[in-house]
Structure formats: C-alpha cells, structure tokens
C-alpha cells in the first residue's frame, strides 16, 4: 500500500495549494448567468480574480461584499445582504453564488442565515437562486472549493420530485482538472451513443476562449442553465470525471437512485475502455467503429513513445484528481513515478504502487531535480524546474502558456496528445547521446601491418 507523507513545516515558501474560494469561483463560471460573490475583503477577491484571469485570459465577473475593519469586528451580515440586493437590482442574474473566505469564517459569519434574511427582506428577488457555500481559505484547496460549490448547487436546485426517469440522460460531474477541450470530447462520446449530457459545471460554454457580442458581461456567459440543473434528478446515470466529485454522485444515488460510473479523469487506455463499456451498457448500443480507430491510434502512440517514456523518471505536482489522471496514463507506458506532490491525502493514491506521495509544496520537487527527467506541474513549478528539467503544463495557474483550456487530456485522443507532449519534452531536453559501444576486437587502420 502506498504511504502518504504529510509535511508539517511551519513555513511554506513555494506553495502548490490554492484557496477554496478560487476553486468555487471557477466552478460558478460553468453555470449560465451566474455571479460569483465572495464574502470577504476586497483583497481576497482581487487575488482570486487576477489568478484566474492570468490562467484563462478571460474576464471573471467576481464580486465581493467589501468587508472592512469595522464590519470584521462588528459583523458583516449587512454587507452581504446589501451586496446581494445591489447585484440582484443591477444585473438580474439567474444565480448568485456566495462564498466565504478565511476572514468571514474566522468571524463566524452565518451566510445561510444572511441569505434567508435577504429573501425575507426582498421577496421580489425570490426568482434568483442564491447558493451559499462555506469555503474557508485555511482549509481545503482549489479542487475541494470547486467540488463544494457544484455539490451545493445540485443539492439546492435539483428537482426533489422528478416525474419520470429519462433513459438517455446522463449527469456529468466534471472535476476542476477537466478542461473545455475535455468537455467537448466527452459530449462527443455521449452523442455517439445517443445520450444527452448535463455537465456540472460546463466550462466549455463560458471559458472556451470565445469572443462574446457584448463588450462586458456582469455574469457568466454560458454554461449549464438552472433548468438543466433541475433535471439532474431525472437522469439514468451519473458519470464522475474526477473523484473529488464522488460525494455529489453518492448523494444523487441515495436521493434519486441514480447509478454512477467513475473513470478517474478518463485518461489512458484502461479508463477510456471502462467508460465506453458503461456507456454501451446504458444505451444498449454497440461501441461505434470510430472508437476502435481512435484506440488503435493511441496504441500506436504508446508503441512509438515507449522507447523514450519507458523507465523515464517523472514527478507530478498537482491536485489529487489531476495527479490520478497522469498516474494512470504514465504507468500504462512504463514510466516511473519517484515523486508525487499533492494538496491532500486522498484515498485514491492508495490504489497505485507509488514510492513517494507527499502532501506538501513545490520545494519538495526542487530538492530532487537531479534524479528527475520531466515534471507535471503549473507555471510556479516551471519557474523552479526549468530549464534544468522540462515541465508539462497542467493544473492552475499556467500563466506562461496560451490555450490552457484547449489542452486535451480525456479519452483516447487526449492520452495520445499527452504522450506525444511528454516524449517531445524528453527529446528536446536530452543533454547527450548514448555513448557508442567499441568492440574489443576493433583496431584502427594505422595498426595494419603491410605484407
């Protein structure tokens, strides 16, 4: 069994972890006409906003309740109620997502009660869904904050009494590790079996890098609608992409008897095979022939790259869901994983034969660069490792790279693209060629004795 070690250093100088409110803000952008509202000081929201803008290169309509030093001591409920009233009056969104921060959590702010007070004082805004979520900065990470908001909006908005089940309807719970390109491919997979997917959330509609007609939008511009969220209780299956979303799938199973299918991040041969078997069983249709073609292309890519990747030393520095996807893919091609640095001691790591799993920061990676060939990590990781060791960009934030949401990881196609990225990085970083073998029977021309 893999042993997970947690660092207990008093000081973190090269952090890997990102705050829960940032993750919740990202998740809120995947629901149509939604305004993320951070209940805290202006600095808290400014950090999250800059962080996401640098990675996505898209505007993020994040608002905050502007808790100052007086409200921090005397109570900030009035700030939250006033912020909700202002947003509802000016912008008329379908949903307002309310997140706490470390400041308001330490203060003991009860956002559930504040939201109830808002609805009582302003009944004209009862048509706007207000979804409160506790996301303290000092606990969890981007991945858990993301999953918390998705879980909250599903539990609050799902139809409690669905009329009937829809045999072709599938809920797709997408982890924070899933990109817009991944969601587009998952939708194509579902279409191949005549299945309709409700993506929770759908970042491919709002953060796919499209030009909007309006110069400015105070809400998210696309994503899953609230009407679709109401229908999740009528689905026949829940597809779980990333195990941080497992809690929501389990709740849907307990509440509405909806079976779920987990396939990790859907990276690699085995995970994709498992997914297609499940979709074929649900739809009652055979797997279309074009999947066989894509599978053979992945097998060829594995054959082409295994000379470079087999036995290579790869370190991973990522959130648990993202790390699991790359672990599955790299172990299939025979790469060795001497180090995995992550943000929480997730149980999923115990399924794999790993020598060193550390809950810590990027300084752990920097201490072992001499024995590592390539690293999977974000731009902060690249600042530490490159040019000595190449870094495959993954996770948040990647501010020194364009097209982060266009990176394909899912399915046969995504696995093939990632394998080529790894192999090319290793080829470009070769410092020397293999030394030629000289036979003991070799002799030069000057040693030839003329007859």
C-alpha positions as CSV (number, residue, x, y, z in Angstrom):
1,X,0.0,0.0,0.0
2,X,1.2,3.5,-0.9
3,X,2.3,5.5,2.2
4,X,1.3,9.2,2.1
5,X,3.6,11.6,3.9
6,X,2.4,15.0,5.1
7,X,4.9,17.8,5.6
8,X,4.4,19.8,8.8
9,X,6.8,22.7,8.1
10,X,6.0,25.9,9.9
11,X,6.7,27.9,6.7
12,X,5.7,27.3,3.1
13,X,7.8,29.2,0.6
14,X,6.8,27.6,-2.7
15,X,3.1,26.7,-2.3
16,X,1.2,24.3,-4.5
17,X,-2.2,24.7,-2.9
18,X,-4.7,27.4,-3.9
19,X,-7.6,28.6,-1.9
20,X,-11.1,27.1,-1.9
21,X,-12.9,30.4,-2.8
22,X,-10.8,30.5,-6.0
23,X,-12.0,27.0,-6.9
24,X,-15.6,27.8,-6.1
25,X,-15.4,30.9,-8.3
26,X,-14.1,28.8,-11.2
27,X,-17.0,26.3,-10.8
28,X,-19.6,29.1,-10.7
29,X,-18.4,30.3,-14.1
30,X,-19.7,27.0,-15.5
31,X,-23.3,27.8,-14.8
32,X,-25.1,30.2,-17.1
33,X,-26.0,33.8,-16.0
34,X,-24.2,33.4,-12.6
35,X,-22.4,36.0,-10.5
36,X,-19.8,34.7,-8.0
37,X,-19.9,36.8,-4.8
38,X,-17.0,36.4,-2.3
39,X,-18.0,37.4,1.2
40,X,-14.8,38.9,2.5
41,X,-12.4,41.8,2.0
42,X,-11.6,43.3,-1.4
43,X,-8.1,41.8,-1.3
44,X,-9.5,38.3,-1.1
45,X,-11.4,38.6,-4.3
46,X,-8.7,40.6,-6.0
47,X,-6.3,37.7,-5.6
48,X,-8.7,35.1,-7.0
49,X,-9.7,37.3,-9.9
50,X,-6.1,38.0,-11.0
51,X,-5.2,34.3,-10.5
52,X,-8.0,33.1,-12.8
53,X,-7.6,35.9,-15.4
54,X,-3.9,35.0,-15.8
55,X,-4.7,31.4,-16.4
56,X,-7.8,31.7,-18.5
57,X,-7.1,35.1,-20.2
58,X,-10.8,35.8,-19.9
59,X,-12.7,38.3,-17.8
60,X,-14.0,36.9,-14.5
61,X,-17.1,38.8,-13.1
62,X,-16.2,38.2,-9.5
63,X,-17.8,40.5,-6.9
64,X,-17.2,40.9,-3.2
65,X,-19.0,42.2,-0.1
66,X,-16.2,44.6,0.8
67,X,-15.8,43.7,4.5
68,X,-13.7,46.4,6.1
69,X,-12.1,46.5,9.6
70,X,-15.3,47.7,11.2
71,X,-17.5,45.0,9.7
72,X,-14.9,42.4,10.5
73,X,-15.3,43.2,14.2
74,X,-19.0,44.2,14.4
75,X,-20.4,41.7,12.0
76,X,-20.6,41.6,8.2
77,X,-24.1,40.3,7.6
78,X,-25.4,43.7,6.4
79,X,-22.5,43.9,3.9
80,X,-23.6,40.6,2.4
81,X,-27.3,41.5,2.3
82,X,-26.5,44.8,0.7
83,X,-24.2,43.2,-1.9
84,X,-27.0,40.7,-2.8
85,X,-29.5,43.5,-3.2
86,X,-27.2,45.5,-5.4
87,X,-26.3,42.6,-7.7
88,X,-30.0,41.5,-8.0
89,X,-31.1,45.0,-8.7
90,X,-28.5,46.0,-11.3
91,X,-27.8,42.8,-13.2
92,X,-30.8,40.4,-12.7
93,X,-28.8,37.2,-12.8
94,X,-30.3,33.7,-12.7
95,X,-28.0,32.7,-9.8
96,X,-25.7,34.3,-7.3
97,X,-23.0,32.1,-5.8
98,X,-21.9,33.2,-2.3
99,X,-18.6,32.0,-0.9
100,X,-17.0,32.7,2.4
101,X,-13.3,33.5,3.0
102,X,-10.9,33.0,5.8
103,X,-11.9,36.4,7.3
104,X,-15.6,35.8,7.5
105,X,-15.2,32.1,8.6
106,X,-13.0,33.2,11.5
107,X,-15.5,35.9,12.3
108,X,-18.2,33.2,12.5
109,X,-20.4,34.6,9.7
110,X,-23.5,32.6,9.1
111,X,-24.1,33.0,5.4
112,X,-27.1,30.6,5.4
113,X,-28.9,32.9,7.8
114,X,-27.9,36.0,5.9
115,X,-29.3,34.6,2.7
116,X,-32.6,33.8,4.4
117,X,-32.7,37.4,5.7
118,X,-32.1,38.7,2.2
119,X,-35.0,36.7,0.8
120,X,-37.3,37.8,3.7
121,X,-36.4,41.5,3.2
122,X,-36.6,41.4,-0.6
123,X,-39.2,38.9,-1.7
124,X,-39.2,40.4,-5.2
125,X,-35.9,38.5,-5.8
126,X,-37.1,35.1,-4.9
127,X,-36.8,34.1,-8.5
128,X,-33.0,34.4,-8.2
129,X,-31.2,31.3,-6.9
130,X,-28.7,32.3,-4.1
131,X,-26.4,29.4,-3.4
132,X,-24.3,29.9,-0.2
133,X,-21.2,27.7,0.3
134,X,-18.6,27.7,3.1
135,X,-15.2,27.8,1.5
136,X,-12.6,28.9,4.2
137,X,-9.1,29.8,2.8
138,X,-7.4,27.9,5.6
139,X,-8.9,24.6,4.7
140,X,-9.0,22.5,1.5
141,X,-7.8,23.7,-1.8
142,X,-9.0,24.8,-5.3
143,X,-10.2,21.3,-6.0
144,X,-12.3,21.0,-2.9
145,X,-13.8,24.5,-3.2
146,X,-14.8,23.7,-6.8
147,X,-16.4,20.4,-5.7
148,X,-18.2,22.1,-2.8
149,X,-20.0,24.6,-5.0
150,X,-21.1,22.0,-7.5
151,X,-22.4,19.9,-4.7
152,X,-24.2,22.8,-3.2
153,X,-26.0,23.9,-6.3
154,X,-27.0,20.4,-7.2
155,X,-28.5,19.7,-3.8
156,X,-30.3,23.1,-3.7
157,X,-31.6,23.1,-7.3
158,X,-32.3,19.5,-8.2
159,X,-36.0,18.7,-8.6
160,X,-36.9,16.9,-5.4
161,X,-39.8,15.0,-7.1
162,X,-38.9,14.1,-10.6
163,X,-41.8,13.0,-12.7
164,X,-40.0,10.2,-14.6
165,X,-36.6,9.0,-15.4
166,X,-35.0,9.7,-18.8
167,X,-33.2,6.7,-20.0
168,X,-30.9,8.7,-22.3
169,X,-30.0,11.4,-19.8
170,X,-26.5,11.4,-18.1
171,X,-25.2,13.7,-15.4
172,X,-21.5,14.5,-16.0
173,X,-19.7,15.7,-12.9
174,X,-16.6,17.5,-14.1
175,X,-13.7,18.0,-11.8
176,X,-11.6,21.2,-11.7
177,X,-8.9,19.2,-13.6
178,X,-11.2,18.9,-16.7
179,X,-10.6,21.5,-19.5
180,X,-13.0,22.9,-22.0
181,X,-11.5,20.6,-24.7
182,X,-12.1,17.6,-22.4
183,X,-15.8,18.6,-22.0
184,X,-16.2,18.9,-25.8
185,X,-14.8,15.5,-26.3
186,X,-17.0,14.0,-23.5
187,X,-20.0,15.5,-25.2
188,X,-18.9,13.8,-28.5
189,X,-18.6,10.5,-26.7
190,X,-22.1,10.8,-25.3
191,X,-23.5,11.8,-28.7
192,X,-22.0,8.6,-30.2
193,X,-24.4,6.6,-28.0
194,X,-27.4,9.0,-28.5
195,X,-27.1,10.2,-24.9
196,X,-27.8,13.7,-23.6
197,X,-25.4,15.1,-21.0
198,X,-25.9,17.6,-18.3
199,X,-22.5,18.9,-17.4
200,X,-21.9,20.1,-13.9
201,X,-20.3,22.5,-14.5
202,X,-19.9,23.3,-18.2
203,X,-16.8,25.5,-18.7
204,X,-16.7,24.7,-22.4
205,X,-19.6,27.2,-22.9
206,X,-18.2,30.0,-20.8
207,X,-14.4,29.7,-20.7
208,X,-13.6,28.2,-24.0
209,X,-12.0,31.5,-25.3
210,X,-14.8,32.7,-27.5
211,X,-15.5,36.4,-28.4
212,X,-18.8,37.5,-26.9
213,X,-21.0,40.0,-28.7
214,X,-21.2,42.3,-25.6
215,X,-18.1,44.2,-24.5
216,X,-18.8,43.4,-20.9
217,X,-20.9,40.9,-19.0
218,X,-21.5,41.1,-15.2
219,X,-22.4,37.4,-15.2
220,X,-21.0,34.2,-16.7
221,X,-21.6,34.0,-20.4
222,X,-22.7,30.4,-21.0
223,X,-22.7,27.1,-19.2
224,X,-25.2,24.8,-17.6
225,X,-28.6,26.5,-17.0
226,X,-30.6,26.2,-13.9
227,X,-33.3,24.5,-15.9
228,X,-30.8,21.7,-16.6
229,X,-29.7,21.5,-13.0
230,X,-33.4,21.0,-12.1
231,X,-33.4,17.9,-14.3
232,X,-30.4,16.1,-12.8
233,X,-32.7,14.1,-10.6
234,X,-34.3,12.5,-13.7
235,X,-31.0,11.1,-15.1
236,X,-30.3,7.5,-15.6
237,X,-26.6,7.6,-14.8
238,X,-24.1,9.9,-13.2
239,X,-20.7,10.0,-14.9
240,X,-18.0,11.0,-12.4
241,X,-14.9,12.7,-14.0
242,X,-12.5,13.2,-11.1
243,X,-13.0,11.6,-7.7
244,X,-13.5,14.9,-5.9
245,X,-17.0,14.9,-7.3
246,X,-17.8,11.5,-5.8
247,X,-19.7,12.9,-2.9
248,X,-22.3,14.5,-5.2
249,X,-22.7,11.3,-7.2
250,X,-23.2,9.4,-3.9
251,X,-25.9,11.9,-2.8
252,X,-27.7,11.5,-6.2
253,X,-27.6,7.8,-5.7
254,X,-29.1,7.9,-2.2
255,X,-31.7,10.5,-3.0
256,X,-32.9,9.5,-6.5
257,X,-31.4,6.0,-7.1
258,X,-29.2,7.2,-9.9
259,X,-26.3,4.8,-10.5
260,X,-22.8,6.3,-11.1
261,X,-19.8,5.4,-13.1
262,X,-16.3,6.6,-12.0
263,X,-13.5,6.5,-14.5
264,X,-10.9,8.8,-12.8
265,X,-10.0,11.6,-15.1
266,X,-10.7,9.4,-18.2
267,X,-7.0,9.4,-19.2
268,X,-5.4,6.4,-20.8
269,X,-6.4,3.1,-22.4
270,X,-8.0,1.3,-19.4
271,X,-10.0,4.3,-18.1
272,X,-11.5,5.0,-21.5
273,X,-12.3,1.3,-22.1
274,X,-14.2,1.3,-18.8
275,X,-16.1,4.4,-19.7
276,X,-17.2,3.1,-23.1
277,X,-18.3,-0.2,-21.7
278,X,-20.5,1.7,-19.3
279,X,-22.0,4.0,-21.9
280,X,-22.7,1.0,-24.2
281,X,-24.4,-0.9,-21.4
282,X,-26.6,2.2,-20.5
283,X,-27.6,2.9,-24.1
284,X,-27.9,-0.7,-25.2
285,X,-25.9,0.2,-28.4
286,X,-22.6,-1.2,-29.6
287,X,-19.5,0.9,-29.4
288,X,-19.2,2.8,-32.8
289,X,-16.4,1.8,-35.1
290,X,-14.6,5.1,-35.0
291,X,-13.7,4.5,-31.3
292,X,-11.8,1.4,-32.4
293,X,-9.8,3.6,-34.8
294,X,-9.0,6.1,-32.1
295,X,-8.0,3.2,-29.7
296,X,-5.6,1.9,-32.3
297,X,-4.1,5.3,-32.8
298,X,-3.5,5.5,-29.0
299,X,-1.9,2.1,-29.1
300,X,0.4,3.2,-31.9
301,X,1.4,6.3,-29.9
302,X,2.2,4.2,-26.9
303,X,4.4,2.0,-29.1
304,X,6.1,5.0,-30.7
305,X,6.8,6.7,-27.4
306,X,7.6,3.9,-25.1
307,X,11.3,3.9,-26.1
308,X,11.5,7.3,-24.6
309,X,8.9,7.1,-21.8
310,X,9.5,3.6,-20.5
311,X,11.7,3.9,-17.5
312,X,11.8,7.7,-17.5
313,X,11.6,9.4,-14.1
314,X,8.5,11.6,-13.9
315,X,7.5,13.8,-10.9
316,X,3.9,15.0,-10.5
317,X,2.9,18.2,-8.6
318,X,-0.8,18.6,-8.8
319,X,-4.2,18.3,-7.1
320,X,-5.3,14.7,-6.4
321,X,-7.8,14.4,-9.4
322,X,-5.2,15.7,-11.9
323,X,-2.4,13.7,-10.4
324,X,-4.5,10.5,-10.7
325,X,-5.1,11.0,-14.4
326,X,-1.4,11.4,-15.1
327,X,-0.5,8.5,-12.8
328,X,-2.9,6.2,-14.8
329,X,-1.5,7.3,-18.2
330,X,2.2,7.2,-17.3
331,X,2.1,3.8,-15.6
332,X,0.5,2.4,-18.7
333,X,3.5,3.3,-20.7
334,X,6.0,2.1,-18.1
335,X,7.2,5.5,-16.8
336,X,8.5,5.5,-13.2
337,X,7.0,8.0,-10.7
338,X,9.5,8.6,-7.9
339,X,7.7,11.6,-6.6
340,X,4.0,12.8,-6.4
341,X,3.4,16.1,-4.6
342,X,-0.2,16.9,-3.9
343,X,-2.5,19.0,-1.8
344,X,-4.4,16.4,0.3
345,X,-4.0,12.8,1.5
346,X,-6.7,11.5,-0.9
347,X,-7.5,7.8,-0.7
348,X,-7.2,7.4,-4.4
349,X,-3.4,7.3,-4.2
350,X,-3.5,4.0,-2.2
351,X,-4.7,2.2,-5.4
352,X,-1.3,2.7,-7.1
353,X,2.2,1.4,-6.4
354,X,3.9,4.7,-5.7
355,X,7.1,5.1,-3.8
356,X,6.7,8.6,-2.5
357,X,3.5,10.6,-2.2
358,X,3.9,13.9,-0.3
359,X,1.3,16.4,0.8
360,X,3.4,19.4,0.7
361,X,4.7,22.2,-1.5
362,X,6.9,22.7,-4.6
363,X,10.1,22.8,-2.6
364,X,9.9,19.0,-2.4
365,X,10.3,18.9,-6.2
366,X,13.2,21.3,-6.3
367,X,15.1,19.1,-3.9
368,X,15.0,16.1,-6.2
369,X,15.6,17.6,-9.7
370,X,18.9,15.8,-10.2
371,X,17.1,12.4,-10.4
372,X,14.0,13.6,-12.4
373,X,13.6,13.7,-16.2
374,X,10.3,15.6,-16.6
375,X,7.8,17.2,-14.2
376,X,4.0,17.6,-14.5
377,X,3.0,20.9,-12.9
378,X,1.9,24.5,-13.2
379,X,3.8,27.7,-14.0
380,X,5.0,28.1,-10.5
381,X,6.6,24.6,-10.8
382,X,8.1,25.6,-14.2
383,X,9.9,28.6,-12.6
384,X,11.6,26.2,-10.2
385,X,12.5,23.4,-12.6
386,X,13.2,24.9,-16.0
387,X,15.5,24.9,-17.9
388,X,17.1,22.1,-16.0
389,X,14.1,19.8,-16.2
390,X,11.2,20.3,-18.6
391,X,7.7,20.8,-17.2
392,X,4.5,19.6,-18.8
393,X,2.0,22.4,-18.0
394,X,-1.1,21.1,-16.1
395,X,-3.3,22.4,-13.4
396,X,-3.7,26.0,-12.1
397,X,-2.2,28.5,-12.8
398,X,-0.5,28.3,-16.1
399,X,0.2,32.0,-16.9
400,X,3.2,31.4,-19.2
401,X,1.3,29.3,-21.7
402,X,-1.6,30.1,-24.1
403,X,-4.5,27.8,-24.7
404,X,-4.8,26.2,-21.3
405,X,-8.4,25.3,-21.7
406,X,-7.7,23.8,-25.2
407,X,-5.3,21.2,-23.8
408,X,-7.0,17.8,-24.4
409,X,-6.4,15.1,-21.7
410,X,-9.6,13.0,-21.8
411,X,-10.2,9.8,-23.8
412,X,-8.0,8.0,-26.4
413,X,-7.4,11.3,-28.2
414,X,-6.3,13.2,-25.1
415,X,-4.0,10.4,-23.9
416,X,-2.3,10.3,-27.3
417,X,-1.7,14.1,-27.3
418,X,-0.3,14.0,-23.7
419,X,2.1,11.1,-24.6
420,X,3.5,13.0,-27.5
421,X,3.9,16.1,-25.3
422,X,5.9,14.0,-22.8
423,X,8.0,12.3,-25.4
424,X,8.8,15.6,-27.2
425,X,9.8,17.3,-24.0
426,X,12.2,14.5,-23.2
427,X,13.7,14.5,-26.7
428,X,14.3,18.3,-26.6
429,X,15.9,18.1,-23.2
430,X,18.5,15.4,-24.0
431,X,21.9,16.6,-23.0
432,X,24.0,13.9,-24.5
433,X,23.7,11.0,-26.9
434,X,24.2,7.4,-25.9
435,X,27.9,6.6,-25.9
436,X,28.9,4.4,-28.8
437,X,30.0,0.8,-28.0
438,X,33.5,0.0,-29.1
439,X,34.2,-3.7,-29.7
440,X,37.3,-5.2,-28.1
441,X,38.2,-6.6,-31.5
442,X,38.3,-3.2,-33.1
443,X,41.6,-1.9,-34.5
444,X,42.4,1.3,-36.5
445,X,44.0,1.5,-39.9
446,X,47.4,2.5,-38.6
447,X,47.7,-0.8,-36.8
448,X,47.5,-2.8,-40.1
449,X,50.9,-4.3,-40.9
450,X,51.7,-4.2,-44.6
451,X,52.6,-7.5,-46.1
